[in-house]
């Protein structure tokens, strides 16, 4: 995976949520562009825990770009399929 590929995904307008698959079998859902940061050679992935709070937002995983096996777009949620104001 190239740093430019990740940056292109995070800068897309409108942003499309995606899932990152790693070589160790882990995967991370990126539902907002601020949850992933691509740097030279690695990505920083915010991994909030299910019961995270503002005081304890979870953790950050630093992963080599070489360990990203694939990226898939996530299916659109019903709210995302509707218009910005909730109308169809």
C-alpha positions, 0 to 999 in steps of 0.5 A, a space after each residue: 500500500 502507498 501513502 498516497 493511496 491512504 491520503 486519497 481515501 481520506 481526502 475524498 469528497 464526500 468521504 466514504 468509510 472503509 475497512 483496512 485489513 492487516 497481514 495479521 488478520 486484524 481489521 479496522 473500520 475507518 468511519 471518519 477521515 480523522 481516524 487514520 493518518 498516513 505518514 511515510 512508511 506507516 499509518 496511525 489508526 485510532 482504535 476507539 474501544 466500544 465503551 470509550 469516553 472522551 477521557 479515555 478515547 481508546 488507543 492508536 495503532 501504528 502500522 507499517 504500510 507493508 502490513 496493509 493487505 487490502 482496503 474495502 469500502 464499507 456499505 452505506 448506512 441508512 443515514 448516509 443514504 438519506 440526504 444530509 437533512 435526513 430526507 431521501 
